[in-house]
Amino acid sequence: MNTILITGANGQLGNEIRALSSQFSIFNFLFTDYEELDIRNYDAVESFFLNQTIDYIVNCAAYTNVDKAETDYENALNINSNAVKHLASVSKKRNIPLIHISTDYVFDGNQDFPYKETDRVNPSSAYGKTKLLGEIEASKAYKCIIIRTSWLYSSFGHNFVKTMIRLGSEKNEINVVSDQTGSPTYAKDLAEGILNILIKSTSDSYGFKEGIYHFSNEGSCSWYEFALEIMKNKNLNCKVNPIQTIDYPTPAKRPKYSLLDKTKFKTSFNFEIRNWKEAFLDCLNEIK
Ligand SMILES: NC(=O)c1ccc[n+]([C@@H]2O[C@H](COP(=O)([O-])OP(=O)(O)OC[C@H]3O[C@@H](n4cnc5c(N)ncnc54)[C@H](OP(=O)(O)O)[C@@H]3O)[C@@H](O)[C@H]2O)c1
C-alpha cells in the first residue's frame, strides 16, 4: 500500500483531501500540519522521513495571507519557498515524487485570455513572488508535479465565501470589486484532481507525469458576480455594489485577470472539471 504524506493538512485543501481519504482506502495517508511536521525545519523533515516509508508527498502547506505577505516577506518566503526546498531535497534523496500547489498569482494578470502553463510568469505581489520561488524549489525534487490553482474556497477554513455569508447577514449593503476576473475553485474539486493523479501515478502503465499544470473550476466571474451568487443562494438580503479595484485599495496588488487554461490537466489525467457554479452549490451544502 502506498503511503501519501499530506503537509499543511489543517488548511482548506488539506482538509478536503482528508475528508475524501476514506474513499481512497488503497492509500495510507499521513496528515500533518505545523504540530506534527513543521516543514520550515529541515532536521524535522529529515527525521520524519527516516522513521517511515513515504511514497508520495503532497505539499498543501503554505503562507496564504496575501496582504500580510507584503510586510511579512521573510516569513512568507520561509514557508512558500525555503520549506519547499526541504521537501524537494528529501524527495531527491529518497526518490519520492512531490506534488506541490501553486497559484495564479505567479502571473501579472495583464493577459486577456486564459493562462497556459508556458506563459510568462511575472508576479506583482510578495505572495506571488514567494510562490514562484517555491515552484523553482519544487522543480528540483526527484519528480515533481506543480499545480497552479486560483480563488480557492472550502467549507473548511477562512475564505471569500464565508466572509460574504457573514457580511451578507450583518450588513444591508456591501461593495465588491468587479474588475478582477478569475475562476473560483472548490478545494474539494482540486482534492479530487490530486487524488486522481495519485491513483493514475500508481498504475504502472501511467506513471508520474511530471510538469506544471493549471487547475480551477470551469467558467469565470468577477468577485462581484461571485458575491451576487453567494447572496442569491444563501437568500441573503444584502445589496452588492460593483466597485473598481482602484476604489478598494489593498496592500497586495491582485491580477486583474487570472483565468487558467486547464487543457493540459484535463487531457493528461483524463479528468473532467465542473463549472464553478455547480461546485459552489455543492460547497454551500457543506457550509452549515
Ligand atoms: N487560498 C487561495 O485562495 C489559494 C489560491 C491559489 C492557490 N492557493 C494555494 O493552494 C495551496 C493550498 O491553499 P489553502 O487555501 O488550502 O491554504 P491554507 O488554508 O492557508 O492552508 C495552509 C496550511 O499550511 C499550514 N502551514 C503553514 N506553514 C506551515 C509549516 N511551516 N509547516 C506545516 N504546515 C504549515 C497552515 O497552518 P496555519 O493556518 O496555522 O498557518 C495551514 O494549515 C497553497 O499552496 C496556496 O498557496 C491558494
The ligand as a MOL file (V3000), in Angstrom:
LIG
                    3D

  0  0  0     0  0            999 V3000
M  V30 BEGIN CTAB
M  V30 COUNTS 48 52 0 0 0
M  V30 BEGIN ATOM
M  V30 1 N -6.4370 30.1670 -0.7560 0
M  V30 2 C -6.4300 30.5300 -2.0390 0
M  V30 3 O -7.2790 31.3330 -2.4910 0
M  V30 4 C -5.3950 29.9890 -2.9740 0
M  V30 5 C -5.4070 30.4010 -4.3120 0
M  V30 6 C -4.4490 29.8750 -5.1770 0
M  V30 7 C -3.5050 28.9660 -4.7160 0
M  V30 8 N -3.5120 28.5950 -3.4050 0 CHG=1
M  V30 9 C -2.5030 27.6340 -2.9580 0
M  V30 10 O -3.1760 26.4130 -2.6560 0
M  V30 11 C -2.4940 25.7370 -1.5880 0
M  V30 12 C -3.4950 25.3850 -0.5060 0
M  V30 13 O -4.0770 26.5930 -0.0380 0
M  V30 14 P -5.1020 26.6180 1.1810 0
M  V30 15 O -6.0860 27.6990 0.8800 0
M  V30 16 O -5.5570 25.2340 1.4930 0 CHG=-1
M  V30 17 O -4.1240 27.1430 2.3280 0
M  V30 18 P -4.4380 27.2930 3.8720 0
M  V30 19 O -5.8850 27.0410 4.1390 0
M  V30 20 O -3.8150 28.5660 4.3240 0
M  V30 21 O -3.6410 26.0600 4.4900 0
M  V30 22 C -2.2500 26.0100 4.5720 0
M  V30 23 C -1.9150 25.1500 5.7620 0
M  V30 24 O -0.4950 25.0550 5.8600 0
M  V30 25 C -0.1540 25.2310 7.2070 0
M  V30 26 N 1.2400 25.6280 7.3390 0
M  V30 27 C 1.7650 26.8650 7.2120 0
M  V30 28 N 3.0790 26.8280 7.4450 0
M  V30 29 C 3.3980 25.5440 7.7150 0
M  V30 30 C 4.6020 24.8820 8.0550 0
M  V30 31 N 5.7480 25.5580 8.1670 0
M  V30 32 N 4.5960 23.5530 8.2480 0
M  V30 33 C 3.4300 22.8740 8.1530 0
M  V30 34 N 2.2570 23.4440 7.8570 0
M  V30 35 C 2.2250 24.7660 7.6400 0
M  V30 36 C -1.1230 26.3060 7.6650 0
M  V30 37 O -1.1740 26.4380 9.0600 0
M  V30 38 P -1.6440 27.8800 9.6710 0
M  V30 39 O -3.0230 28.1420 9.1560 0
M  V30 40 O -1.6010 27.6500 11.1400 0
M  V30 41 O -0.6500 28.8730 9.1730 0
M  V30 42 C -2.4150 25.7530 7.0780 0
M  V30 43 O -2.9980 24.7600 7.9020 0
M  V30 44 C -1.3740 26.6790 -1.1520 0
M  V30 45 O -0.1930 26.2840 -1.7900 0
M  V30 46 C -1.7920 28.0320 -1.6830 0
M  V30 47 O -0.6890 28.8660 -1.9310 0
M  V30 48 C -4.4500 29.0660 -2.5360 0
M  V30 END ATOM
M  V30 BEGIN BOND
M  V30 1 1 1 2
M  V30 2 2 2 3
M  V30 3 1 2 4
M  V30 4 1 4 5
M  V30 5 2 4 48
M  V30 6 2 5 6
M  V30 7 1 6 7
M  V30 8 2 7 8
M  V30 9 1 8 9
M  V30 10 1 8 48
M  V30 11 1 9 10
M  V30 12 1 9 46
M  V30 13 1 10 11
M  V30 14 1 11 12
M  V30 15 1 11 44
M  V30 16 1 12 13
M  V30 17 1 13 14
M  V30 18 2 14 15
M  V30 19 1 14 16
M  V30 20 1 14 17
M  V30 21 1 17 18
M  V30 22 2 18 19
M  V30 23 1 18 20
M  V30 24 1 18 21
M  V30 25 1 21 22
M  V30 26 1 22 23
M  V30 27 1 23 24
M  V30 28 1 23 42
M  V30 29 1 24 25
M  V30 30 1 25 26
M  V30 31 1 25 36
M  V30 32 1 26 27
M  V30 33 1 26 35
M  V30 34 2 27 28
M  V30 35 1 28 29
M  V30 36 1 29 30
M  V30 37 2 29 35
M  V30 38 1 30 31
M  V30 39 2 30 32
M  V30 40 1 32 33
M  V30 41 2 33 34
M  V30 42 1 34 35
M  V30 43 1 36 37
M  V30 44 1 36 42
M  V30 45 1 37 38
M  V30 46 2 38 39
M  V30 47 1 38 40
M  V30 48 1 38 41
M  V30 49 1 42 43
M  V30 50 1 44 45
M  V30 51 1 44 46
M  V30 52 1 46 47
M  V30 END BOND
M  V30 END CTAB
M  END
